[in-house]
């Protein structure tokens, strides 16, 4: 659909438009949009249209063909299952077994537990005892279970494109490496890895460098944290990790910050933030967040005062704040930025020593250094801001040093472990051309990726769930990595590959782990007991880094001015901002179908990336959603579809990494554009100037932002902090129907009453709950074409609403599962009673009764029911079904499905309760998949009739309200309103009103 941006802006400004809106289409409220809403499934009439067969088969392979034969077949060649002759220790058939381990993001660890069944990993959960993650997870951890079973993984060593063996690789490398060592101490040998936080791997590389003093080590980190460490060096003279104590702060200021965004710190930092916010709310105040940056993100989405501003304007803004903090005057010339600065500085100045200013990894070293100086000037350093030693090892050389060495012919043997520099190197580096000059190239990875195609040896890496190892979290805590399954393929871990290259006798992962962590002379029994305790806990106690004192920051140095903009021509000059993708990150996760079909938190785009432009730029350049445009700088060029993004800085465009892969026959091949081609190595996160031009073509992105749109009002509610007035009336609504059997006074009113409460103030829209639900409940992936037809199958969606104008709106997230209504309209609509209530209030689906009329979906005002138009998970061999959760039915074509409150977990708790003295199920014994995955603990679940339960307390909270409660459906899923600042002189909220 096309829009008049000016008309939309005027409609919102006049108050005639909606207070909360999901998309530009919803603001326009055009006849086309109304027609879209007439049917929940807008393409139901197009059942004859089927997806491309080749693409469909690739998708099914990636999501479901989980290589059961490889898992069951052992290295001795056995290819069929046989009964146990001797029962394996600790394995009880049909019972779950959990292992503590780590999920890695750019080498950083988040503590997890891996649930296995009969020796096969099925589900990732957070490790509640881990001091960093504290039970939370993210989408990357949840999706990693799919990566374990990915049939596209490299399965055996290859030499010159032909199958080989590890023995042949060792034989070929031993003489070559020995000759380099003997001649010049290893000169000509270059090693490339990703960021290293593992103490054991760092020690192994250090030992290798001692044995090969001429060897050079490089790190490829396309989404690295180098700018953070360089910013600390500019300000404090040495690289430092910067951490924050949100609980000691009264005001937060984010300058292009990413504290709540996907990445190594999201799980722990989001938990710290929400606990501090809850603590402040309990004290009757709001821990307000002010955010300024060029591109909206999850951090800006939780800001009370968001400001869209380009990189140049942001630098000037920080300079003015620093001047004011030192008693000087700002130099800005008015406008929204000046108003935002004045409000923000007033808050910071009033809370000196109790304020907190932060910036993200993409902000740039100079701006980060200025933020350090600003915190020092405000008295925050050492109080709300503290520093530790850097977590990763920092003495490796960057990738550009390797490219220069390759061009000079200095590289004789290049070993690249778990990196893909041909794809992820900056476009101006010329990495592929330089690589051609290397005589012997070795690559190890999970996939045969872009780099593998240009190497002599391709080695299969073991998945982290198959490996031994360790890694540090962002706080420094060391987390062990232990295998949860025997390797499915003939893979080795990075430490094992280094051992093959350097040790006289290659060691396996367990031996390498023991060799590093076992103390010299420690008795076998003592080490075994200590190791088992660590593996059971999931972390090495006392390994977090202690704060380090820092002195007064160094003065700022004069930096070269940015070049003046080029004269305007027929094409538009814009600033380009690069960001990692919220689902596939840097592209390393692009083969995971769960993450490809996971809607991006803000755009809700799936199966691709977009070029985000501001409404103002779109209006001036007459750009429409889906117009294909080109971005060109210094001879490098990309093209992609336009996405008009509210909250984007006026003359900045945002491109996301991770797409544009060129790996034939793999799932990610051909999706989206490759933003790395446009990237500059010197300024990886921002191009000061690029040319934007229209191509005249259209390629509308596939998005779910208007799928499941509900009719009604007051979906999102807010409450001024400190108010005790209920946001919704608690009075019973009149009804022509008798009380539901599960309602008070009904025949089941003494049974358990399962319910859920979702705190909108705590929800950061990260989507961990959505991926956890998919993993737990065997929800299939349907593919790009099917999502475009409205046939997606997620049981849980996270609606994103905007509040305010187009240019700098506030953002709200609302997770929407099934409401489990006590008076459920779907049950009235179903002609065959396939959807029914049980005595504990659960709205259940009886799949073998469902005949596919979809009447229940028509009756559901919440649009949370999904229909299997095709058999998305059929034709699978029995051994391939082992990845699925055996406690959850796999649905067939023609069946409706929806959220069940994880009824299988409720049943397990009920069975456990009956094993003993039939005691009541204690509060917290049932944790739904979405609840367990949430890093901010925004979801509470339990028995509403247990007055001491957390969910009962949430239901009694004045912020609690039911979605579309005016329909008298009596939903068991309710919400807690988001907290907002109380305006000066504003009266307390009255029941039934919202702002």
N, C-alpha and C positions, 0 to 999 in steps of 0.2 A: 504494500500500500504506500502511496505517496502522501506527504503531509506538507501543509503550509506552516513552517516552523514559527513564523511570526504570529499567526493566528492561534497556535497552540500556546505560545508564551503569553499572549494577551488573555486567553481564556483562563489560564491558571492564575494570572495576576489579578483578574477581576473577581475571583472567588466563585465564578460560575462553573468551573471544572471540579473534578473530584478532589477531595482533600488528600487521599492516598491513591496512587495510581501505579499500574504495573508496566505500562508501555505507552509509547506515543500513540499507538492505535487506540488504546483505552481512553486517552485524553481526547482524541479526535471524535471518538464515538460515532464513526462513520457507518453508513448502511452496510458496507462490506464487513466491518467488524461485528455489527449486530447479527449479520447472517452467519458469521463464524460461530457466534455464541449460541445460535439456535440449536446446534447439535453438539453434544459433548465430543463426539468423534467426527470431526469435520469431513473426513473422507470415507465414511462408512459405505457410501454408495459405490466406491471404487474398489470393491473387493476383488474384482477380476485383475486388477493391476498388481503384479507381483514384482519383488525386487530382482535386480540383476542376478542371474544364477551364480555367476563366478564370484561376485562380491558376497552373495549370501553364504556360499559355501566357505569362503575365507572367514567370514564372521562367525559362523557356527563352529568352525574348527578352533578359532581363538577362544571362544567363550565356553565351549562345552567339550570339545574332543580332548579330554584331559589325559591322554596318553596312558590309559590304564594298563596296557600291555607292558609298556616300559617300566611302570611302577611295580607290577607284579613279577615281571621277569628279572631274575637276579643276574649278576655278571657271569654266573656259571652257565648261562644259556637257558635256564629253565623258562618255559614260556606258558605254563599253565598253573593255576592255583592247585595246591594239594592241601589236605587237612594237616593241622599241626601234629607232629609226632611228639614234640615236647612243647608245652605251653610256654611262650616267651615270658620272661619276667616282667611283671607290672602290667601286662596287657590282659584285660578281661574282655572277652568278646561282647561287643555292643556297648561297652562303657567308655566314657570319654577320659582322656588323659591329657593334661596340660603341661607344656614346657615353657619355662621363662626364657625369653630371648630378646632380640632387638630388631626393630625395623629401622632401616637406614635412609636418611635423606641427605644427599651430598656428603656422605661419610659420617654424619652425626647420628647418634642413636636415640631412639625413643623406646622405653621399656615396654615390652609386650608379653603376653602369654599366647601360646599357640595351642588351640584345642585339636586333638587328634582322636580319631576313632579307628580302631583296628590297625594302628600304625600309619594312618594316612591323615595329614593335616587337613582340617576342614574350615577353621575360622580363626581370625585374629581378634584378640581382646586386649585391652589395656592392662598393664601390670599396676594394680592399685598400690603396691608397696614401693614402687620405684620412686625415688625422691624427685625426679624431674617430671615424668609424665603423669604420675599419680592416678593411673587408671584410664587416662584419655588416649585417644588415637587420632589419626588423621586419614584422609582419603588414600594417601600413599600406602600406609600400613594396611588398611583394609583391602586395597587392591592387590597387595603383594602375593596373596594366596593364589590369585589367578595367574600371576606370573610364574609361579612354581610349576604349574601344569601346562604352560603354554607350549603347544606342539611346534611352534615356530622357533623354539630355542635351538641353538647349535648343539648337536648331540654327540659329535665325535670329532677328534682332531682332523684337520685337513691341511694338506700340503699341496700348494699350487692347484687348488680347487678339487683335489681328489682325497678320498678318505685315507687316513693314516692312523697312527697310534702315538701314545705318549712315549713309548719306548723309542720309536723312530725320532720323535722330536728331541728327546734327551740325547740320543746318539748324535744327531745333527748339530746340536748346540754346544755340546761339551767341548769339542775340539775348537770351534770358532771362538767361544768365550775364553777358553784357556790361552789361545794364541794372542788375543787382545790383552789379556792380563800380563802375559809374559813379555810382550813387546813394549807397551807403554802404560802398564798399570791399569789397563781397561780403557784407555783413551779411545774414543770411537764408539763406545757402548753408551747408549742413552736409554733411560727408563722413563716412561710416562705413566702416571697414575692419576686418579682423582684426588680430591682432598683427603688427607690421612689424619684421622683422629685416634686410630687404634694404637695403643701403646705397644702391643706385641709386633704389629706390622711395622711401626716406626723403628723399633729396635732391630727388626730384621733388615730393613733398608739401610739403617746406620751401619750395621755389621757388613753389609754388602759394599757400602761405600768405603769402609776401611780396607776390605779385601781388594777393591777395585778403585784405588784413589783417583784414577783418571776418568772414572765414570761420571756422567752428569744425570741428575734427576730433575724431571720437569713435572708440573701439575697442570692438568687441563680441567678448568673449573668454569664452565659457561655461566653458572649462576653462583659464583663464589662470593666470599665475604672479604675479598682483598681490600675493597674501598673502606670497610669498617676499620681494618687494622691500619691502613695507611692514614686514615683520618685521625686515629689515636696517636700515630707516630708524629704527625704534623703538630698536634696539640700538646702531647706529653712526652715526646722524644723517643717513644718505643711503642711497638704494637701491643694492643691490649684488647681484651674482650670487655665490652660494655654491657652491664646488667642494670636492672632497675628494681627498686623497691616500691612497687605501687602502693603497698599498704601504708607507707609513710607519707604519701603525697596527698595534696588537697586539690591539685589541678594538673592535668596532663596536656602537653602540647606535642603534637606530632608534625614534624616537617618532612613530608614525603616519607613518613614512617610506615613500617610494615609489621608492627609488633603482633598483630592478629592474623596476618596473612600466611598462606601456605609456606612451608619451609622448615628448616631445622628447629626453629624456636617456637613454632606455632602452639604446639601442645602445652608446653610448660608455661610460656608467656601468657597465653590466653587464660590459663588457670589462675596465674598470679593476678592478672587484671580483674577477672570476675570476682575473685575472693576479696580483693580490695574494694571493688565497687559495692559488693554486698555489705562489707563492713561499714563503708561510708553511709549507705542507705539506712543501716540499723542505727546509725548515729544521727539520722535526720538530715543528712547532706548528700549532695550528688557529687561523685567523683567525675567531674566534667572532662571531656576530651575535646580539644580543639585541633583540627587537622587542616593542613594546607599542603597541596601537592598538585602535580599536573594531571594525574590520572586517578580516578576513583578506585578504591580497593576495599578490602574487608575492614581495615583500620579506619578509613574515612567513613565507612558505613555506620560505625558505632559512635561517630563524633556528634556532639551537640552543635558544634560550629564548624561546618566544612567550608573550605575555600578552594576553588579551582584556580590554580595559578601556574604559569609555565616555569621552566627551570631558571631563566633569567630573573623573573620576578621573585622567585623563591629565594635566590641568592641575595637580592636587595632587601627582601623582607627580613631575613636573618641578620643582615648587617644593621638594619634599623633597630631590631630588637636588642642586639648587642650594644648598640650605641645608647639606647634608653636605659639598659641595665647598668651601664657605667655612668649614668647621670647626664648623658648627652641628649641630643634631639634627633628625631627621625627625619629622613629626607624624602619621604614619599610624597606624592602629589595628590593624594585623595583617592576616592573610588572604593570599591568593595575591599581591596587589599588593605587600605589604610584603616577602614572601619574594623576589619578583622584584627589587624595588628593592635589597634588601640584597646579593644576588648580583651585580647589575649594578654597583652602586657600588663594591663590593670590586674588581671587575675594572678599572673606570675609575681608581680611586684607585691601584691597583698599576701602572698604565700612564700616569701623568700625563705629558702631552706626547706620548704615543703612543697615546692613545685617540681616538675620533671619535664624536661624537653628531650625528645628523642628523634632520631632520624633513621632511615632504613638503609639497607645494603645497596640500594640503587641510587642513593642521594648524591654520591660523588665525594671524594676525599676532602676537598676544600670546604664543602658545606658541612660535612661531618665534623671537621676540625672546629668550625665556627660554633657548632652546637656544643662541643666540649667547652669552649670558652664561655659560651652563654650560661651553661649550667654552673661553671665556676663563678661567674660574675653574680649569679643569683644565689649563691651559697648552697646549691643543691649537691655538688660533688661531695661524696663521702657520706651523704645522708640518704637522699632518694636515688642517687646515681652512684654506682661503685664499679670497680674494674677488677678483672682477674687476668691471669696469664692467658694468652690465646689457646683455644682448644686444639685446633689443628697444628700440625708441624708446618712451620713457615719457611724453612730454609731450602725449599725446592725452587727451581727457576721457572719463569712463566713460559707459556707456549711460544711466544714470539721469539724467545732465545733459541728454542729448538728449530723454528723455521729458518732463522738466520744461519744456524749451524748446518742445516741440511743444504741450504743454497750454496754454502761454501765447500760442500763435500766433506765435512768433518765427521759425519755420522756413518759408521760402518754397520752397526747392528742397532736396530731400534725395537724395543720391547714396549708395547702399549697394552696396559692391563686395565680392563674395565673402563675404557674411555673410547670416545668416537670422534677424534679431532677432525677428521675429514668433513664431518657434518657440522660439528659445534664450534669450530674455529671461526673467528671473525672474518668477514668477507674480504677485508683488505690485507689479510695475512698471506694469502696465496699458499696455503698449507699443502693442497694436493699437488701443485706443481713442484714444490720443494720435496715432497715425499718421494717423487719419482726418481730422485737422485740417490736414494738410500739403497745399498746392495741387498741387505737382508732385513726384512720387516716381519715382526711377530705381533700378532694381535690376539688378545683373549677377551671374550665377551659372552654375554648370554645369547646374543643373536649374531647372525651373519649380517652385519650392518654396513654402512657406507665405507667405513675404514677397512673392514674385513675384505671387501672386494679388491682392495689394492695391496694386500699383504701376501707374503709367501706362506706363512703359517697362520692358521686360524684355529684357536684353541677354545673349547667350550668351558665356560666358567660354571662352577656350581652355584646354585641359587643360595642366598643367605639362609633359607630354611633347611638347606642340606649341608651346611658348613659349620666348622668351628672357627671361632675368632672372637674379637672384642672391639668395642668402639666407645667413644666418650659422648655423652650428652652435652648440651650447650653449657651446662653448669660444671662440666668436668667429670661427672660421675661415670665410672667405667661400667659398661654393661657387657656381660658375656653373650656371645652368640653360640648357640649349640644346635646341632642338627636335630630336626624333628622327623626326618624320614631318610631312608637310604637314598643316595643320589639316583634320580630317575634316569639320567644319562651319564655318559662317560666324562663328567666334568670335574674340574679341580678348582679350589679356591685360589685367590691371589697369593696368600702365603705359601700354599703348596707349589704353585708354579715357580715362585722365587726359590724355594728349596730345590726344585728340579734343576734350576740354573746354577745354583751356588754350592749345594751340599754334596759331599762325596757320596752320601746315601740319602736319597730323597725321603723326607719325612711326611707323614700325613698330618691333617689338621689337628687332631687330638694331641699328637706328640709335640707339635709346635706350640700349642696352647699350654701344655704342661711345662715345656721347657722354659717358657717365659715367666709364668706365674708361680712356679714352684720355687720355694726358697732353697738356696744351697744347703745340702745336708738334711733337708726336712724328711722325716721318716715317711714311708709309704702310707701308713695308716693316717698320720696327721694330715698329709697332703690330700688324701682321698676325702677325708671328712671335711676339710676346709673347702675343697673344690665343690663337693656336693652341696655344701651350705650356700656357696655363692650361686651355683646353678639353680638351686631351689628359690633363692631370694630374687635372682635376676639382676643383681648389681653387686659391685665390690663396695662394701660400706666404707665411708670416710674418704672416698676418692674425689669428691667435688673440690674444685679449686677455691682457695681462700681469697678474700679480697686483698688487693694490693694497694698500698698508699700511692697517691700521685701528688706531685707538687703543683704549683701554679702553672697554668698552661703557657706554652711558648707564644710569643706574639705572632700575629699573622704575617706572612710574607706576601709581597706584591706578586700577583699572578698576571699572566698575560691576558689582555682583553680578548674577548671573543670577536671574531671577524665581523665586520659590518655586514648586514644583510645584502644579498645581491639585488640588483635592480629588479623590480617586478616585471614579469613577462606574461606570456599567455598562460603559464602554469603558476600555481600558487606555491609560495615558499612557506614551509612549516617546520616546526621543531618535531623531531621523532623521538618518542620515549619507548624503550624496550622493557618488557616485563616477562618473567617466566609465566608459563600457562598455569592456571589454577588447577588443572586436572592432569595433564601429561607432563608438567614441570618443564624440564629442559629438552624433552623429546625422548628421554630414556624409558619413559613409561608409555610411549605412543602405541605399543602393541597390545595394551590391556584394554579389551573392549568395554569393561565396566567403566573405566575412566573416560573413554571416548564418548560414551553415551551419558555420562554424568553432566548435567547442565552446569555451565560456568556460573558461579554465584551471582554475578551482576548482569551479564548479558543473557544467560540461559541458553547460549549457543552450544550445540553438540556437534561432534564429528568434524571439527574444523576450527580455524581461527579467523578473526576479522580485523579490519583496520578501523579502530575506534576514533571518531571525530566528534567535535563538540557541536551542539545544536547551532551555535553562531556561525561556525565555519561551514556547516552544511547549508545554512540559509544563504550565506554570501556566495558560495560556489554552486548552489543549486544541486546539491547532492541528495540522493534519495537512498533509503535503506536498500542495501544489496547492489548498488552501483559498483562496478569494478573500477578501481583506480590504480594508478602506478605511483610508487615512491622511488625517487632516484637521487643518489648522492655520489659524487666522484666516480661516476661510471658504473656504480652498482645499482641494481634495479630489482624491485619486487612488485607484484601486483596481487590485490586481494579485494574482497567485498567490503563495502563501507558499512559500519554500524554506528548509528547516531547515538552517542553515549551521554546521557545527562550527567553533569558533574565533571566533564572533561574540560581541561583548560582551553581557552579560546583558540589559540593558534598552535596547539600541540596535538599530535596524533599518537596513538598508542598501538604498537604492534606486539604480538605475543610470540614467544619462542616455542619450539617443540614440534612444529608441523613442517610440511614440505618435505617429508622423508621420501627417499628414492631407494626403496628396498623391495625388489620385485617379489611378488607372491606373498608378501607379508601384509598384515592387517593395516598398518599405518601408511602403506605406499600410496602416494598421490593425494593425501588429505591436506588441504590448506596450502599456505605459502611458507617458504623458508625465510624467516626473518634474519637468520644468521648472515645471509648474503649481503644484507644492508649494513651490518654492524661494523663499527670501527674498533680496532683493538685498543687504541689509546683512550677512547671514551665509550666503553661498552654499553652504557645505559642511556645515553642521550646523544643524538645527532643535532647539532645546533641548527642545521639547515638542510632541508631536502626539498625536492620538487614534487608536488602532488599534481597529478593530471588525470582527467577522466578518460576512459577508453571507449565509452559508448556502449559497453556490454553490461549485462546484469547477471549476478549469481547470488540470489537471495540465500542468506545463511539459514540453516535449519535451527530453529529455536523452539523451546517449550514455554516461553514466557507468557503466552496467552492460553496455553493448554490448561484445562481445569479452572478457567475463570468462573468465579461464583457471582451470582446475582444477589445483591443485597447491599449492606452498608456496615460501617464500623467493624471491618475485619480486624484492623490493627487499632489497638487502643493504647493510650498513654495516660500516665498519672503523675502529677507533680510530686516530687520527692517530699516526704514528710506528711502527705495527705493520708488520712485514715478513712476517708469516705469511700465506700465501695464504688468501683467503676461501672458496676452493673447492678441492676435491681435484683434482689433475692426473692422477690414476691413470686408466688406460683402463678402461672398463666392459666386462664380457663381452658378447658379441653372437653370435647364431646366424647372422648374415649375413657374407659376405666383406667385406673392406675396400672402401669406396667407391672408384671409379676415380680420384677427385680427392684421396683421402687418401694420406698417405705409404705407399709400397709399391704404390699403384695404378698403372695404366698411364699416368695423366696427372699423376703426381706431380712432373714437371719443368715443368709449365705454370705460368702465373701462378695464384695463388690469391687471388681478391678477397675481402676481408673488411672488416668495419666494427666499430669499438669506440665505445661511447657512454658518456661520463663522467657518471654520475648526480650527482656532486658539482658539476659545472659547469652542468647543465641547470637552467634557471630556469622551464621550463614555458611559455615565451612563445608557442609555436605558430608561430613564423616558419617552422620546418621543414615544418609541415603545409601551409601556404599555398604555399610554394615548390614542394613536391612536386605540388600540384594544378595550379599554373601550368605547370610543366615537362612534366607527363605527361598533359595533356588530360583531367583527371578531371572529370566532369560534376557539377553540382549536382542533387540529386534533390528538394529541397523539404521543407517541414515535415512534411507528411503521410507522406512516404516514410521520413524519418528516424524518425518515431514507430513505423513498422512494422519498424524494424531494417534498413533497406535503404541506409544511407549507404555511400558509395563511397571515402572517404579511404583511400589506400594506407598511410598512416602515422597512427597515433594516439598521443596522449600520455596514458598512464594516470596518474591522480592517486590516491595512497594516503595514508591518514592513519595515524598511529602514536600510540597513547595514548588518553586519554579523549575524551569528546565535547566538553568545554568549551574545552580549549586543546591540541588535538593538534598534533604535528609533522606536516609535510606533505612528501611525496616525489613527484617526477615521474619517469616512465619512458617515453621514446619507444619505440614498438614497431613497427618495420617488419617486412618478411619476414625470417626468420632465415637464409635460404639454406642450409638444413641439408645437410650432406654425406650424411647418411642421412635423406632427406626422406620423411616418411610420406605426403605428398600425392602423390608420384610413384607410390607403391605403390597408392594408392587410385584413381587416374584410370584408367578403363577404356579410354581412347582415346589415352593417352600425350600428352595436351595439355600436361602439365607435365613437363618433362624437365630433366636436368642437361647443361650444356655442359662442355667440357674444362677450363675455368678455374674451375669450381665454382659457376657461376651457376645458380640454379633459375629456369628460363625458362617462359613461357607461350606456347604456339603457339595463337593465338586461332582460326585457321580449323579447328583440330581439335576445339575445345571444343564439346561437345554439351549442356552445361548440367546434368550430373547432380549437380553440387555435392558429389560424393564427396570431392574433394580437400579441400574445406573441412571436411568431417566428420572427415577424418583429421588435420587440422592442429591441434595442441594450442595454438598461439599465436593462433588466431582472427584472422589477418591477411589472409584472402582475401575478396574482395568480388564479388558477383554482380549482373549487370545484369538486374533483373527487368523493366524497361521499356526502351524505346529512348529514353534520356534525352537523346540528342544527335542524333537523326535529323531528316530532313526539312529540311535546311539547304541553301540555295543554295551553289554552289561558291565564290562570292565571299565568302560569310559565314564560310567555313572558314579564312580567312587568318590569323585570330588564333591558331589552333592551332599547336602545334609540329609541323612537318612530319616530324620525325624519329621521332615516336611515333604508333603506330597508334591510330585512334579505334575504340573497341570497340562492338560491336553488342549488341542484346538477346540474352539467353541465354548470355552469355559471362562466364566468371570472370576476374578481374583482380587484380593485386597489385603490390607493390614489385618493381622489376627491378634495383635498384642503379643506376638511370639507365644502362641498357645502351647507350643511344644515345651517351652521352658516352664510355663505354669503347670503343665501336666507333670513334668519331672519333679518340680517342687512338691506337688501334691502327693506323688508317689513316695518321695523321701519322707514326707511328714507321716505317712501311714506305716513306715517301716518300724518306727519306734512306738511311742505311746500315743500316737495320733494327736500330737500337740498341734496347735494352730501354726500355720506357716508364718514364720517371723517376718517382720518388715525388712525389706532388702534382700530376701531370699530369692525373689524373682527379679531379674534385671533384663529388660528387653534389649535387643541388639542395638537399637538406636540410642537407648539410654546409656548403655555401657560404652559406646564409642564416643560420646560427646565429650570434648575436652573441657568444656566449661560447666558441665553438669547442669545443663539447662532443662533436662527432661527428668521428671520424677514419676515413678510408677509404684503402685501398691494397692492395698485394700482400703477403699474409702470408708468402710465401716469400722476399721481399726482406728480409734480416735487418737492413738499415739503414733500413727504412721506419718511419714513425711508427706505423702500425697494428700492425706486428710488435712494436714496443716496448710498445704498449698491451696486446697479447695476453700479453706476458711479465710485465706488472705484477702484483704480488701481489693487487691489488684486482680483477683480471679474473675474471669468471665468466660462464658461459653460462646463459641463461634456460631453466629446466626441463631442465638438462643431464642430470638423472637418467634422462631418457627415452632417452638415447644417440642423440639426433638429430644431434649434433655441429654445432651452429649456427655459421655463419660470422659472424653478428652477436653480439657479446658486450658485456658491460657492465663498467664500473669502479665499484666500490661507493662509496657516499657516505661521506665522512669524518665522524667524530663525535669528540667529546671523549673522551679516555681517562680513565676513572674512577680515582680515587686507589686505588692498589694493585691495579688490575685487571690480570689476567694477559694476555699477548699472545693474540690470537685464534688458534685452532687450525683446521687445514684442515676445511672443510665446516661450520663453525659461523657463525652470524650472531647479531646482537643484535636 
